[in-house]
Each structure stands twice: as structure tokens, then as C-alpha cells.
Amino acid sequence: MITNNQELAVTQHRIRQFHDLLLTLRRSETVENYVLMANAYLLEIDKMNEEVRCYLASPPQQYTAAVC
């Protein structure tokens, strides 16, 4: 759960890192290996994107877990 702008920035940075990692894996792995590895990273990206969406949808300085 993201509770402030600093945590938002960290989460957005992690999302970019996972995107970059997937791009690297696309270039360096076989198709079979990429398919096996990519799903776990994509699920984590989805989870982090949902946390970002919930934080951004909440009123400023009034974020609660009940929003999402």
C-alpha cells in the first residue's frame, strides 16, 4: 500500500526497473525461457500499477486502505 509521494516514486521506479529487465530478457533469452520468466514479472508489475492507481485515486493526505 502506497501512503505518500515518496513511496509512489519508489514504486514507479521499481515498475521501470521491471520493464527494463523484461526488455533485457526479451533480447537475451530464448522464447521458451522468456515466456516462463515474464509472467512472474508481469504479475508484479500489475500489482504495483494497482497500488499506484489506488494511491492516485485517493484524496490527498487522506489515503486509507479502504479506497481500493
Backbone as XML, in Angstrom:
<?xml version="1.0"?>
<chain id="A" units="angstrom">
  <residue number="1" name="MET">
    <atom name="N" x="0.837" y="-1.168" z="0.000"/>
    <atom name="CA" x="0.000" y="0.000" z="0.000"/>
    <atom name="C" x="0.894" y="1.248" z="0.000"/>
  </residue>
  <residue number="2" name="ILE">
    <atom name="N" x="0.659" y="2.125" z="-0.927"/>
    <atom name="CA" x="1.405" y="3.376" z="-1.037"/>
    <atom name="C" x="0.691" y="4.415" z="-0.184"/>
  </residue>
  <residue number="3" name="THR">
    <atom name="N" x="1.447" y="5.097" z="0.685"/>
    <atom name="CA" x="0.821" y="6.059" z="1.592"/>
    <atom name="C" x="1.322" y="7.485" z="1.422"/>
  </residue>
  <residue number="4" name="ASN">
    <atom name="N" x="2.359" y="7.690" z="0.581"/>
    <atom name="CA" x="2.851" y="9.050" z="0.386"/>
    <atom name="C" x="3.576" y="9.157" z="-0.959"/>
  </residue>
  <residue number="5" name="ASN">
    <atom name="N" x="3.929" y="10.376" z="-1.320"/>
    <atom name="CA" x="4.549" y="10.604" z="-2.627"/>
    <atom name="C" x="5.920" y="9.956" z="-2.762"/>
  </residue>
  <residue number="6" name="GLN">
    <atom name="N" x="6.643" y="9.832" z="-1.665"/>
    <atom name="CA" x="7.948" y="9.167" z="-1.724"/>
    <atom name="C" x="7.769" y="7.685" z="-2.064"/>
  </residue>
  <residue number="7" name="GLU">
    <atom name="N" x="6.816" y="7.034" z="-1.433"/>
    <atom name="CA" x="6.540" y="5.635" z="-1.749"/>
    <atom name="C" x="6.042" y="5.493" z="-3.180"/>
  </residue>
  <residue number="8" name="LEU">
    <atom name="N" x="5.272" y="6.464" z="-3.642"/>
    <atom name="CA" x="4.822" y="6.467" z="-5.035"/>
    <atom name="C" x="6.021" y="6.485" z="-5.972"/>
  </residue>
  <residue number="9" name="ALA">
    <atom name="N" x="6.969" y="7.375" z="-5.716"/>
    <atom name="CA" x="8.155" y="7.487" z="-6.566"/>
    <atom name="C" x="8.961" y="6.191" z="-6.566"/>
  </residue>
  <residue number="10" name="VAL">
    <atom name="N" x="9.099" y="5.575" z="-5.409"/>
    <atom name="CA" x="9.841" y="4.309" z="-5.312"/>
    <atom name="C" x="9.131" y="3.219" z="-6.108"/>
  </residue>
  <residue number="11" name="THR">
    <atom name="N" x="7.832" y="3.141" z="-5.988"/>
    <atom name="CA" x="7.063" y="2.127" z="-6.722"/>
    <atom name="C" x="7.162" y="2.359" z="-8.222"/>
  </residue>
  <residue number="12" name="GLN">
    <atom name="N" x="7.052" y="3.607" z="-8.653"/>
    <atom name="CA" x="7.180" y="3.906" z="-10.078"/>
    <atom name="C" x="8.574" y="3.546" z="-10.588"/>
  </residue>
  <residue number="13" name="HIS">
    <atom name="N" x="9.590" y="3.769" z="-9.769"/>
    <atom name="CA" x="10.962" y="3.396" z="-10.144"/>
    <atom name="C" x="11.078" y="1.877" z="-10.274"/>
  </residue>
  <residue number="14" name="ARG">
    <atom name="N" x="10.489" y="1.137" z="-9.354"/>
    <atom name="CA" x="10.523" y="-0.329" z="-9.429"/>
    <atom name="C" x="9.809" y="-0.834" z="-10.681"/>
  </residue>
  <residue number="15" name="ILE">
    <atom name="N" x="8.689" y="-0.201" z="-11.032"/>
    <atom name="CA" x="7.972" y="-0.590" z="-12.249"/>
    <atom name="C" x="8.883" y="-0.402" z="-13.463"/>
  </residue>
  <residue number="16" name="ARG">
    <atom name="N" x="9.567" y="0.741" z="-13.524"/>
    <atom name="CA" x="10.500" y="0.984" z="-14.646"/>
    <atom name="C" x="11.618" y="-0.059" z="-14.671"/>
  </residue>
  <residue number="17" name="GLN">
    <atom name="N" x="12.133" y="-0.411" z="-13.492"/>
    <atom name="CA" x="13.188" y="-1.429" z="-13.424"/>
    <atom name="C" x="12.691" y="-2.773" z="-13.949"/>
  </residue>
  <residue number="18" name="PHE">
    <atom name="N" x="11.481" y="-3.161" z="-13.595"/>
    <atom name="CA" x="10.925" y="-4.414" z="-14.087"/>
    <atom name="C" x="10.704" y="-4.358" z="-15.599"/>
  </residue>
  <residue number="19" name="HIS">
    <atom name="N" x="10.233" y="-3.224" z="-16.103"/>
    <atom name="CA" x="10.092" y="-3.076" z="-17.561"/>
    <atom name="C" x="11.442" y="-3.237" z="-18.243"/>
  </residue>
  <residue number="20" name="ASP">
    <atom name="N" x="12.458" y="-2.572" z="-17.718"/>
    <atom name="CA" x="13.795" y="-2.663" z="-18.295"/>
    <atom name="C" x="14.318" y="-4.097" z="-18.248"/>
  </residue>
  <residue number="21" name="LEU">
    <atom name="N" x="14.080" y="-4.778" z="-17.137"/>
    <atom name="CA" x="14.510" y="-6.167" z="-17.018"/>
    <atom name="C" x="13.829" y="-7.038" z="-18.068"/>
  </residue>
  <residue number="22" name="LEU">
    <atom name="N" x="12.534" y="-6.844" z="-18.258"/>
    <atom name="CA" x="11.817" y="-7.629" z="-19.268"/>
    <atom name="C" x="12.368" y="-7.359" z="-20.674"/>
  </residue>
  <residue number="23" name="LEU">
    <atom name="N" x="12.689" y="-6.111" z="-20.956"/>
    <atom name="CA" x="13.269" y="-5.801" z="-22.264"/>
    <atom name="C" x="14.620" y="-6.491" z="-22.443"/>
  </residue>
  <residue number="24" name="THR">
    <atom name="N" x="15.409" y="-6.523" z="-21.395"/>
    <atom name="CA" x="16.703" y="-7.219" z="-21.448"/>
    <atom name="C" x="16.495" y="-8.713" z="-21.657"/>
  </residue>
  <residue number="25" name="LEU">
    <atom name="N" x="15.550" y="-9.282" z="-20.931"/>
    <atom name="CA" x="15.281" y="-10.716" z="-21.077"/>
    <atom name="C" x="14.781" y="-11.049" z="-22.484"/>
  </residue>
  <residue number="26" name="ARG">
    <atom name="N" x="13.992" y="-10.160" z="-23.072"/>
    <atom name="CA" x="13.498" y="-10.385" z="-24.440"/>
    <atom name="C" x="14.651" y="-10.494" z="-25.433"/>
  </residue>
  <residue number="27" name="ARG">
    <atom name="N" x="15.717" y="-9.742" z="-25.160"/>
    <atom name="CA" x="16.873" y="-9.762" z="-26.072"/>
    <atom name="C" x="17.824" y="-10.922" z="-25.800"/>
  </residue>
  <residue number="28" name="SER">
    <atom name="N" x="17.864" y="-11.378" z="-24.550"/>
    <atom name="CA" x="18.913" y="-12.330" z="-24.188"/>
    <atom name="C" x="18.442" y="-13.774" z="-23.999"/>
  </residue>
  <residue number="29" name="GLU">
    <atom name="N" x="17.165" y="-13.986" z="-23.807"/>
    <atom name="CA" x="16.662" y="-15.330" z="-23.521"/>
    <atom name="C" x="16.005" y="-15.944" z="-24.756"/>
  </residue>
  <residue number="30" name="THR">
    <atom name="N" x="15.924" y="-17.254" z="-24.711"/>
    <atom name="CA" x="15.161" y="-17.938" z="-25.750"/>
    <atom name="C" x="13.680" y="-17.616" z="-25.542"/>
  </residue>
  <residue number="31" name="VAL">
    <atom name="N" x="12.893" y="-17.853" z="-26.564"/>
    <atom name="CA" x="11.453" y="-17.601" z="-26.465"/>
    <atom name="C" x="10.859" y="-18.415" z="-25.317"/>
  </residue>
  <residue number="32" name="GLU">
    <atom name="N" x="11.249" y="-19.665" z="-25.225"/>
    <atom name="CA" x="10.707" y="-20.539" z="-24.191"/>
    <atom name="C" x="11.036" y="-20.024" z="-22.795"/>
  </residue>
  <residue number="33" name="ASN">
    <atom name="N" x="12.297" y="-19.652" z="-22.575"/>
    <atom name="CA" x="12.698" y="-19.138" z="-21.271"/>
    <atom name="C" x="12.010" y="-17.820" z="-20.957"/>
  </residue>
  <residue number="34" name="TYR">
    <atom name="N" x="11.917" y="-16.957" z="-21.954"/>
    <atom name="CA" x="11.265" y="-15.664" z="-21.726"/>
    <atom name="C" x="9.820" y="-15.855" z="-21.271"/>
  </residue>
  <residue number="35" name="VAL">
    <atom name="N" x="9.096" y="-16.710" z="-21.963"/>
    <atom name="CA" x="7.694" y="-16.947" z="-21.609"/>
    <atom name="C" x="7.589" y="-17.468" z="-20.177"/>
  </residue>
  <residue number="36" name="LEU">
    <atom name="N" x="8.484" y="-18.353" z="-19.794"/>
    <atom name="CA" x="8.454" y="-18.907" z="-18.441"/>
    <atom name="C" x="8.747" y="-17.850" z="-17.376"/>
  </residue>
  <residue number="37" name="MET">
    <atom name="N" x="9.640" y="-16.918" z="-17.665"/>
    <atom name="CA" x="10.042" y="-15.918" z="-16.678"/>
    <atom name="C" x="9.161" y="-14.681" z="-16.677"/>
  </residue>
  <residue number="38" name="ALA">
    <atom name="N" x="8.661" y="-14.286" z="-17.807"/>
    <atom name="CA" x="7.976" y="-12.997" z="-17.930"/>
    <atom name="C" x="6.710" y="-12.909" z="-17.099"/>
  </residue>
  <residue number="39" name="ASN">
    <atom name="N" x="5.948" y="-13.967" z="-17.000"/>
    <atom name="CA" x="4.671" y="-13.896" z="-16.295"/>
    <atom name="C" x="4.811" y="-13.449" z="-14.849"/>
  </residue>
  <residue number="40" name="ALA">
    <atom name="N" x="5.814" y="-13.925" z="-14.155"/>
    <atom name="CA" x="6.000" y="-13.527" z="-12.755"/>
    <atom name="C" x="6.279" y="-12.031" z="-12.655"/>
  </residue>
  <residue number="41" name="TYR">
    <atom name="N" x="7.122" y="-11.527" z="-13.535"/>
    <atom name="CA" x="7.423" y="-10.093" z="-13.518"/>
    <atom name="C" x="6.195" y="-9.272" z="-13.911"/>
  </residue>
  <residue number="42" name="LEU">
    <atom name="N" x="5.447" y="-9.734" z="-14.881"/>
    <atom name="CA" x="4.257" y="-9.004" z="-15.320"/>
    <atom name="C" x="3.189" y="-8.962" z="-14.226"/>
  </residue>
  <residue number="43" name="LEU">
    <atom name="N" x="3.052" y="-10.045" z="-13.479"/>
    <atom name="CA" x="2.106" y="-10.048" z="-12.362"/>
    <atom name="C" x="2.515" y="-9.037" z="-11.291"/>
  </residue>
  <residue number="44" name="GLU">
    <atom name="N" x="3.796" y="-8.960" z="-11.018"/>
    <atom name="CA" x="4.280" y="-7.994" z="-10.030"/>
    <atom name="C" x="4.082" y="-6.562" z="-10.530"/>
  </residue>
  <residue number="45" name="ILE">
    <atom name="N" x="4.314" y="-6.329" z="-11.815"/>
    <atom name="CA" x="4.060" y="-5.009" z="-12.394"/>
    <atom name="C" x="2.585" y="-4.655" z="-12.262"/>
  </residue>
  <residue number="46" name="ASP">
    <atom name="N" x="1.702" y="-5.602" z="-12.539"/>
    <atom name="CA" x="0.266" y="-5.359" z="-12.403"/>
    <atom name="C" x="-0.094" y="-4.977" z="-10.967"/>
  </residue>
  <residue number="47" name="LYS">
    <atom name="N" x="0.479" y="-5.683" z="-10.008"/>
    <atom name="CA" x="0.212" y="-5.394" z="-8.598"/>
    <atom name="C" x="0.675" y="-3.983" z="-8.244"/>
  </residue>
  <residue number="48" name="MET">
    <atom name="N" x="1.870" y="-3.632" z="-8.663"/>
    <atom name="CA" x="2.387" y="-2.297" z="-8.364"/>
    <atom name="C" x="1.576" y="-1.214" z="-9.067"/>
  </residue>
  <residue number="49" name="ASN">
    <atom name="N" x="1.159" y="-1.460" z="-10.297"/>
    <atom name="CA" x="0.326" y="-0.489" z="-11.012"/>
    <atom name="C" x="-1.012" y="-0.284" z="-10.299"/>
  </residue>
  <residue number="50" name="GLU">
    <atom name="N" x="-1.566" y="-1.336" z="-9.745"/>
    <atom name="CA" x="-2.814" y="-1.218" z="-8.993"/>
    <atom name="C" x="-2.606" y="-0.370" z="-7.736"/>
  </residue>
  <residue number="51" name="GLU">
    <atom name="N" x="-1.479" y="-0.553" z="-7.057"/>
    <atom name="CA" x="-1.174" y="0.263" z="-5.886"/>
    <atom name="C" x="-1.044" y="1.739" z="-6.270"/>
  </residue>
  <residue number="52" name="VAL">
    <atom name="N" x="-0.386" y="2.005" z="-7.388"/>
    <atom name="CA" x="-0.249" y="3.381" z="-7.875"/>
    <atom name="C" x="-1.626" y="3.953" z="-8.179"/>
  </residue>
  <residue number="53" name="ARG">
    <atom name="N" x="-2.462" y="3.181" z="-8.878"/>
    <atom name="CA" x="-3.792" y="3.645" z="-9.236"/>
    <atom name="C" x="-4.612" y="3.970" z="-7.989"/>
  </residue>
  <residue number="54" name="CYS">
    <atom name="N" x="-4.563" y="3.114" z="-6.987"/>
    <atom name="CA" x="-5.309" y="3.354" z="-5.749"/>
    <atom name="C" x="-4.825" y="4.618" z="-5.049"/>
  </residue>
  <residue number="55" name="TYR">
    <atom name="N" x="-3.527" y="4.788" z="-4.988"/>
    <atom name="CA" x="-2.980" y="5.984" z="-4.342"/>
    <atom name="C" x="-3.412" y="7.235" z="-5.091"/>
  </residue>
  <residue number="56" name="LEU">
    <atom name="N" x="-3.297" y="7.229" z="-6.398"/>
    <atom name="CA" x="-3.650" y="8.410" z="-7.180"/>
    <atom name="C" x="-5.151" y="8.679" z="-7.168"/>
  </residue>
  <residue number="57" name="ALA">
    <atom name="N" x="-5.953" y="7.670" z="-6.955"/>
    <atom name="CA" x="-7.403" y="7.844" z="-6.905"/>
    <atom name="C" x="-7.881" y="8.369" z="-5.553"/>
  </residue>
  <residue number="58" name="SER">
    <atom name="N" x="-7.023" y="8.291" z="-4.551"/>
    <atom name="CA" x="-7.420" y="8.711" z="-3.210"/>
    <atom name="C" x="-7.263" y="10.219" z="-3.035"/>
  </residue>
  <residue number="59" name="PRO">
    <atom name="N" x="-8.055" y="10.804" z="-2.126"/>
    <atom name="CA" x="-7.895" y="12.237" z="-1.848"/>
    <atom name="C" x="-6.521" y="12.522" z="-1.255"/>
  </residue>
  <residue number="60" name="PRO">
    <atom name="N" x="-5.930" y="13.654" z="-1.556"/>
    <atom name="CA" x="-4.610" y="13.996" z="-0.992"/>
    <atom name="C" x="-4.620" y="13.951" z="0.535"/>
  </residue>
  <residue number="61" name="GLN">
    <atom name="N" x="-3.592" y="13.342" z="1.090"/>
    <atom name="CA" x="-3.346" y="13.262" z="2.532"/>
    <atom name="C" x="-4.467" y="12.581" z="3.294"/>
  </residue>
  <residue number="62" name="GLN">
    <atom name="N" x="-5.283" y="11.823" z="2.622"/>
    <atom name="CA" x="-6.349" y="11.091" z="3.306"/>
    <atom name="C" x="-6.422" y="9.651" z="2.829"/>
  </residue>
  <residue number="63" name="TYR">
    <atom name="N" x="-5.302" y="9.134" z="2.388"/>
    <atom name="CA" x="-5.288" y="7.783" z="1.839"/>
    <atom name="C" x="-5.573" y="6.768" z="2.935"/>
  </residue>
  <residue number="64" name="THR">
    <atom name="N" x="-6.478" y="5.851" z="2.636"/>
    <atom name="CA" x="-6.731" y="4.709" z="3.518"/>
    <atom name="C" x="-6.797" y="3.454" z="2.657"/>
  </residue>
  <residue number="65" name="ALA">
    <atom name="N" x="-6.571" y="2.334" z="3.269"/>
    <atom name="CA" x="-6.600" y="1.067" z="2.535"/>
    <atom name="C" x="-7.990" y="0.763" z="1.974"/>
  </residue>
  <residue number="66" name="ALA">
    <atom name="N" x="-9.015" y="1.386" z="2.527"/>
    <atom name="CA" x="-10.373" y="1.112" z="2.105"/>
    <atom name="C" x="-10.701" y="1.684" z="0.719"/>
  </residue>
  <residue number="67" name="VAL">
    <atom name="N" x="-9.849" y="2.543" z="0.179"/>
    <atom name="CA" x="-10.119" y="3.162" z="-1.122"/>
    <atom name="C" x="-10.190" y="2.113" z="-2.216"/>
  </residue>
  <residue number="68" name="CYS">
    <atom name="N" x="-9.336" y="1.133" z="-2.179"/>
    <atom name="CA" x="-9.319" y="0.097" z="-3.235"/>
    <atom name="C" x="-9.579" y="-1.266" z="-2.661"/>
  </residue>
</chain>
